[in-house]
Amino acid sequence: MITGKKIGNAVVRNHSRRVIKSIFYNLRNEISCGEYIFIVKSKISQTNFSQIEKSLKWALKRLGAIK
């Protein structure tokens, strides 16, 4: 996972990583095997967990990664 310094300080970047990892862990049974690269954008610090989860599910469905 890539989080640039434009996202904020280390606390915000680490929080963003933990949120993405948590969502990915919750979806682990639905996602097909493979390697994924996530590039986190600066708006992640302003959005809540459910919006991030919805966006990640949409992106994975569009990729065909969700079974």
N, C-alpha and C positions, 0 to 999 in steps of 0.2 A: 504494500500500500504506500502511496506517495502522498505526502502532505507537505506543501511548500510553506515558506515563511510568510506568504501573503495571508495565510489563514489566521495567524495570530501568534501569541507566544506559545511556549512549549506546553503549557497546561491545556490550551484550547486545541492544539494539534493532537495531543495524546487523547483528549476526550473524543475528538472526531474519529480517531482510529478505533477507540474502544466501542463507539456506537456502531461503526461499520462492521467490526468483527462480531459484535453481539447479534446484529441482524443476520449476517452471513451464517453464524452458528445456529440461529433459530430456523433458518431455511435449509440446513444441511441435508435433510432427507429429501427435499424437493429438487435440489440442484444436481445436475449431472456432473460427473467427475471431470476434472480439468483444472487448469491453472488460470487464475483471474488476476488482473491488475486493476486496481481502483485508483483513480486520480481524484483526490478530494478538492473541491472548489471552495472558495472563501464563503459562500452563502451557507455552508453547512452549520456554521456557528449561530446563525440566525433562525434556523428551522428546528422544529421539534422532532422527536423520535419517530412518530407515526408518519410524518411527511417524508422523512428520509427512507423509512422502510417501504413506503408506497413507491417512491421513485426507484429504489433499488430493485424491487420486484418487477416493475415495469421494464427496466433496462434488461434484466435477466431474461424476462419473457421475450423481449424483442430479439435478444441474441439467440434464443432457443435453448438456453441453459436450464430452464426449469422444465422438469418432466411433465 
